[in-house]
Amino acid sequence: MINLEDIEEARETIRNLVKRTPLARSRSLSDLCSGEVYLKLENLQITNSFKIRGALNKMFHLSIEEMKRGVVTASSGNHALAVAIGAEKLNLSAKIVVSKDTPKVKIDKIREHNVELILYGDFYDEAEEKAINLAKKDGLTYISPYNDKMVIAGQGTIGLEILEDLSSVDTVIAPIGGGGLISGISLAVKGIKSNVRVTGVQSEASPVMYESLKAGRIVDAEMRESIADGLFGGIEKGSVTFKIVQKYVDDILLVKEKTIRKAVFLLWKKEEQVVEGAGAVSVAAIMENTGFFMGQDIVAVISGGNIENELFRNILASESDRA
């Protein structure tokens, strides 16, 4: 199991490689739930996503032999970009497998780096299987977006920053896909202040972790197209994140797709932040569950800002009409 010491070590590893992102008070959300709501703005991180923290921590712990052989990863976009940057910093070869439904804005950013980009499969799970097979076939190190202790420890550095910036925090809300982000955050937060509540959020369109916790084991779940593409997909069987979430995450909320769109709009209109669907689910959870969060000091993790321009314009136009 990963412990607080691993996360503190990760912070030293990546300290000069990533940004310490701001924790900004949201007046509109604070008013909405009669509390104090702060946004941890990882959309302002390098690559516009938290993923750089875990990827760099993992890659800077590779052995010399592993660096010589190279790495491979699968991703819905943000983790792939982080691995591409890490590969350039360490001057090692990298194969990046992304599914064909990966947003173009993310693919274009990956192509700016000196890596081998492989488009494979219609969905993330197929890309992940391809990458794992390539690792076995070519002797590469597979860097999971979530099922890796070093990756989780890197993401946990967000939790350290939250507690340092807001020691009075009652609840931390974070998105869940494969669970790497919330695993790291929950280990860090509860390792320092055990009474802080950690709440995860998924879209109703991709509720794999939610359904897995209900079943008591990792299961498949019915999925449909989601604006929160960064959270879409299944969980690797045996993933270390499942047991961490079981033990340290207090609850998981499912949010509607239409509320995620409203959250993206609110973050732009009220906070002047460009946020992708996956990055906005924590705010969507507050919007749908104001009573649940009433009167608390809350941190909502805004995990990323890589959204397609056309989709973003569409959301702004449609939600402006409803406002």
BAROKOL-703988 format. One record per residue (C-alpha): x, y, z. Coordinates in pm, 1 decimal. Layout:
((X; Y; Z))
...
This chain:
((0.0; 0.0; 0.0))
((111.7; 355.8; -65.1))
((166.2; 571.5; 242.7))
((207.0; 938.5; 325.2))
((585.2; 909.6; 309.0))
((561.9; 797.1; -56.0))
((354.7; 1104.4; -139.5))
((592.4; 1339.2; 40.8))
((882.5; 1179.5; -147.6))
((691.4; 1227.8; -473.8))
((657.9; 1597.3; -398.0))
((1035.0; 1630.9; -368.1))
((1080.8; 1439.5; -695.4))
((849.3; 1661.8; -899.1))
((876.7; 1988.5; -703.4))
((1067.3; 2174.9; -975.8))
((889.6; 2000.9; -1264.7))
((525.6; 2094.9; -1201.5))
((330.2; 2397.9; -1086.5))
((185.4; 2443.5; -741.5))
((-161.9; 2532.3; -864.5))
((-378.9; 2794.2; -694.0))
((-663.2; 2726.0; -453.0))
((-920.9; 2990.3; -543.3))
((-1238.9; 3075.0; -352.3))
((-1556.8; 3056.2; -560.1))
((-1805.1; 3318.6; -450.0))
((-2087.2; 3175.9; -662.5))
((-2049.0; 2819.7; -531.4))
((-1995.2; 2938.8; -174.0))
((-2324.6; 3128.1; -194.5))
((-2495.7; 2825.3; -350.0))
((-2429.4; 2596.5; -53.1))
((-2392.2; 2857.2; 223.9))
((-2034.8; 2751.1; 289.2))
((-1684.7; 2818.2; 167.1))
((-1601.0; 2653.4; -165.7))
((-1250.3; 2660.4; -308.7))
((-1133.7; 2535.5; -647.8))
((-803.4; 2349.2; -682.3))
((-720.0; 2464.9; -1034.0))
((-527.7; 2179.5; -1194.7))
((-656.4; 2303.6; -1530.6))
((-377.3; 2561.8; -1490.2))
((-116.4; 2288.0; -1442.9))
((147.2; 2208.3; -1707.2))
((-42.0; 2024.6; -1988.2))
((-362.6; 2175.7; -1838.5))
((-413.4; 1859.3; -1633.8))
((-311.5; 1701.4; -1301.6))
((-177.2; 1396.5; -1488.8))
((173.6; 1542.0; -1520.0))
((229.0; 1489.7; -1145.9))
((189.3; 1112.7; -1148.3))
((350.8; 1051.4; -1485.4))
((668.9; 1240.7; -1396.8))
((696.3; 1079.7; -1054.2))
((676.4; 736.6; -1216.1))
((916.8; 814.8; -1499.3))
((1179.3; 973.1; -1275.1))
((1187.5; 647.0; -1076.1))
((1257.9; 424.7; -1378.7))
((1578.4; 223.6; -1370.5))
((1852.4; 290.7; -1626.1))
((1761.6; -35.6; -1800.5))
((1393.1; 61.0; -1816.4))
((1485.3; 399.0; -1962.0))
((1695.6; 231.3; -2229.9))
((1407.4; 5.1; -2334.6))
((1147.3; 283.6; -2336.3))
((789.1; 316.4; -2218.8))
((436.2; 270.2; -2346.0))
((107.0; 401.1; -2216.9))
((-262.9; 414.3; -2295.1))
((-470.5; 719.1; -2224.7))
((-782.6; 916.9; -2302.6))
((-544.1; 1204.6; -2371.9))
((-417.1; 1392.4; -2067.5))
((-197.3; 1114.7; -1925.7))
((-54.8; 1051.3; -2273.2))
((51.3; 1413.6; -2301.0))
((214.8; 1394.4; -1958.9))
((410.2; 1081.8; -2056.7))
((517.6; 1248.6; -2382.0))
((663.5; 1541.8; -2188.9))
((833.2; 1307.3; -1943.4))
((987.9; 1110.0; -2229.8))
((1134.1; 1428.6; -2376.0))
((1275.6; 1539.4; -2040.9))
((1444.1; 1201.0; -1989.7))
((1535.6; 1149.5; -2357.1))
((1369.8; 809.6; -2382.5))
((1144.0; 652.4; -2644.3))
((770.8; 634.0; -2583.7))
((475.2; 470.0; -2754.6))
((141.0; 633.9; -2684.5))
((-179.9; 441.0; -2754.1))
((-504.0; 637.7; -2764.3))
((-847.8; 528.4; -2879.4))
((-1009.9; 676.1; -3187.2))
((-1264.4; 866.4; -2976.1))
((-992.2; 1074.0; -2806.4))
((-1065.4; 1447.7; -2847.7))
((-868.3; 1607.5; -3130.4))
((-737.1; 1883.6; -2903.3))
((-556.4; 1620.4; -2696.7))
((-425.0; 1426.6; -2997.8))
((-289.5; 1746.8; -3153.4))
((-101.2; 1832.3; -2833.7))
((52.6; 1482.6; -2815.9))
((169.1; 1513.8; -3177.6))
((375.7; 1818.2; -3082.4))
((614.3; 1583.1; -2900.5))
((867.0; 1329.2; -3023.3))
((672.6; 1010.4; -2946.0))
((512.4; 730.7; -3148.1))
((137.3; 791.1; -3143.8))
((-82.9; 487.4; -3210.2))
((-457.4; 529.7; -3266.7))
((-621.6; 201.9; -3173.1))
((-970.2; 87.3; -3078.8))
((-1300.7; 264.3; -3052.7))
((-1282.2; 308.1; -2674.4))
((-1019.7; 353.5; -2403.5))
((-1035.8; -7.4; -2278.3))
((-923.1; -135.4; -2619.9))
((-632.0; 110.9; -2628.0))
((-529.3; 2.4; -2278.1))
((-525.7; -365.0; -2376.1))
((-316.4; -282.4; -2684.6))
((-61.9; -86.9; -2477.6))
((-26.8; -364.6; -2219.7))
((31.3; -616.9; -2499.0))
((293.5; -389.4; -2659.2))
((473.5; -366.4; -2325.5))
((495.0; -746.0; -2304.4))
((588.0; -791.1; -2670.7))
((855.1; -519.1; -2693.4))
((989.3; -526.0; -2336.9))
((866.5; -174.9; -2261.1))
((759.9; -35.3; -1924.9))
((385.7; 19.4; -1917.6))
((287.9; 341.1; -1740.3))
((-71.4; 309.3; -1628.2))
((-277.2; 627.2; -1592.2))
((-400.7; 501.8; -1253.4))
((-294.3; 145.2; -1159.2))
((56.4; 231.2; -1042.2))
((183.7; 322.0; -696.3))
((425.4; 588.6; -821.1))
((154.7; 749.4; -1034.7))
((-85.7; 752.5; -739.9))
((179.9; 902.2; -511.1))
((237.2; 1179.9; -764.6))
((-133.5; 1262.0; -779.2))
((-139.1; 1261.9; -399.1))
((75.7; 1575.2; -393.6))
((-245.5; 1764.3; -470.3))
((-378.8; 1652.0; -132.4))
((-71.6; 1786.2; 46.8))
((-115.5; 2125.5; -119.0))
((-486.1; 2138.3; -32.8))
((-424.5; 2085.8; 339.4))
((-140.0; 2336.6; 345.1))
((-355.7; 2601.4; 177.5))
((-682.5; 2528.4; 364.2))
((-627.9; 2349.5; 694.8))
((-997.4; 2398.2; 784.4))
((-1121.6; 2188.6; 490.9))
((-1416.2; 1960.3; 572.4))
((-1464.2; 1788.1; 236.4))
((-1253.3; 1731.2; -73.4))
((-1443.2; 1648.7; -392.7))
((-1254.4; 1487.5; -680.7))
((-1334.1; 1320.2; -1013.5))
((-1301.1; 943.0; -1050.5))
((-1212.5; 750.4; -1364.7))
((-969.5; 468.8; -1289.4))
((-921.9; 614.4; -943.3))
((-559.2; 728.2; -949.4))
((-635.6; 1090.2; -863.0))
((-874.9; 1027.7; -576.1))
((-659.6; 743.2; -441.2))
((-361.2; 973.9; -408.6))
((-563.1; 1262.0; -267.5))
((-746.5; 1046.4; -12.0))
((-424.1; 882.4; 109.5))
((-259.4; 1222.4; 153.6))
((-554.2; 1398.6; 313.7))
((-655.8; 1121.1; 552.2))
((-293.7; 1048.5; 634.2))
((-268.9; 1399.1; 780.7))
((-626.7; 1478.9; 885.4))
((-838.5; 1164.4; 907.9))
((-1171.9; 1339.8; 967.1))
((-1173.0; 1513.9; 627.1))
((-1443.6; 1369.7; 405.3))
((-1335.3; 1260.2; 56.5))
((-1612.0; 1243.6; -203.1))
((-1565.5; 1107.6; -552.8))
((-1769.8; 1199.3; -858.4))
((-1850.4; 1012.4; -1178.3))
((-2086.1; 1078.8; -1465.3))
((-2400.2; 867.6; -1479.7))
((-2276.7; 777.4; -1828.6))
((-1962.8; 601.8; -1698.3))
((-2022.5; 475.3; -1342.0))
((-1768.1; 192.5; -1329.0))
((-1610.6; 267.0; -989.1))
((-1952.1; 340.3; -839.4))
((-2092.8; 8.3; -959.4))
((-1775.7; -177.3; -859.2))
((-1798.3; -49.5; -501.6))
((-2162.4; -156.3; -487.7))
((-2064.1; -504.0; -607.3))
((-1760.7; -528.2; -379.7))
((-1535.7; -610.3; -675.4))
((-1425.2; -457.8; -1004.5))
((-1707.7; -501.0; -1254.5))
((-1800.7; -376.1; -1598.2))
((-2082.3; -124.0; -1619.1))
((-2308.4; -3.6; -1895.5))
((-2155.4; 309.1; -2045.7))
((-2268.9; 568.3; -2293.5))
((-2108.1; 869.7; -2456.7))
((-2000.7; 1131.0; -2204.1))
((-1878.7; 1488.8; -2208.9))
((-1642.7; 1375.7; -1930.3))
((-1425.7; 1175.0; -2171.1))
((-1131.3; 1177.3; -1930.8))
((-1330.8; 962.7; -1686.4))
((-1467.8; 723.0; -1946.6))
((-1375.7; 354.8; -1946.0))
((-1337.6; 51.5; -1724.7))
((-1095.3; -34.4; -1445.8))
((-809.4; -279.6; -1497.9))
((-876.4; -604.5; -1311.0))
((-674.8; -612.7; -989.7))
((-616.9; -236.5; -993.8))
((-464.7; -113.1; -668.7))
((-695.2; 188.4; -682.4))
((-1006.7; -16.4; -608.6))
((-897.6; -118.5; -258.6))
((-773.6; 231.8; -180.6))
((-1106.9; 382.5; -284.2))
((-1290.8; 116.9; -81.5))
((-1094.5; 208.2; 230.4))
((-1041.5; 583.3; 208.2))
((-1314.5; 739.5; -8.6))
((-1627.8; 814.6; 192.2))
((-1879.7; 826.9; -92.0))
((-1921.0; 852.4; -468.3))
((-2183.0; 1071.4; -631.3))
((-2311.1; 1028.9; -986.1))
((-2394.8; 1343.6; -1180.7))
((-2603.4; 1402.6; -1490.1))
((-2444.9; 1491.0; -1823.6))
((-2655.5; 1806.7; -1847.0))
((-2523.7; 1921.6; -1508.7))
((-2164.0; 1870.4; -1621.4))
((-2235.9; 2103.7; -1913.1))
((-2382.6; 2359.4; -1671.5))
((-2071.6; 2327.6; -1454.0))
((-1841.4; 2393.2; -1750.7))
((-2048.6; 2703.6; -1827.0))
((-2050.0; 2824.9; -1465.9))
((-1673.4; 2784.9; -1435.8))
((-1628.2; 3000.7; -1745.4))
((-1891.4; 3264.6; -1667.2))
((-1828.8; 3303.8; -1292.8))
((-1465.4; 3194.3; -1251.0))
((-1318.8; 3268.1; -1598.0))
((-1175.9; 2914.9; -1616.8))
((-1166.8; 2690.5; -1924.2))
((-1247.1; 2342.9; -1792.7))
((-1312.3; 2011.8; -1967.1))
((-1606.5; 1791.1; -1875.5))
((-1405.3; 1555.4; -1654.5))
((-1257.9; 1855.1; -1475.4))
((-1599.8; 2001.6; -1399.4))
((-1771.2; 1701.7; -1235.7))
((-1676.7; 1812.1; -882.1))
((-1862.6; 2137.7; -939.3))
((-2152.2; 1947.1; -1096.6))
((-2173.6; 1743.4; -774.7))
((-2208.8; 2061.5; -568.6))
((-2475.4; 2194.6; -805.4))
((-2680.4; 1874.7; -776.7))
((-2628.3; 1817.1; -402.9))
((-2625.6; 2158.0; -232.9))
((-2788.7; 2019.5; 82.5))
((-2525.9; 1747.0; 114.3))
((-2247.1; 2007.5; 117.7))
((-2431.0; 2282.5; 308.8))
((-2224.3; 2498.0; 543.4))
((-1891.6; 2323.6; 486.4))
((-1540.6; 2427.4; 386.5))
((-1508.0; 2244.7; 55.4))
((-1233.4; 2195.3; -200.0))
((-1348.2; 2093.5; -547.7))
((-1063.5; 1956.1; -757.9))
((-1074.9; 2094.8; -1113.2))
((-869.7; 1824.6; -1279.5))
((-821.9; 1948.7; -1635.8))
((-890.5; 2205.5; -1904.6))
((-832.2; 2030.9; -2238.2))
((-1169.3; 2070.8; -2406.5))
((-1243.3; 2077.4; -2778.8))
((-1299.4; 2434.5; -2901.2))
((-1616.9; 2341.2; -3086.4))
((-1763.0; 2161.2; -2783.8))
((-1673.2; 2449.9; -2555.8))
((-1838.5; 2704.2; -2787.3))
((-2144.8; 2480.5; -2812.7))
((-2177.0; 2461.0; -2434.1))
((-2136.9; 2836.0; -2391.1))
((-2396.2; 2908.3; -2658.4))
((-2655.1; 2655.3; -2540.1))
((-2618.6; 2733.5; -2168.8))
((-2624.2; 3109.4; -2234.9))
((-2960.8; 3063.8; -2403.9))
((-3093.1; 2887.5; -2092.0))
((-2945.2; 3134.9; -1843.9))
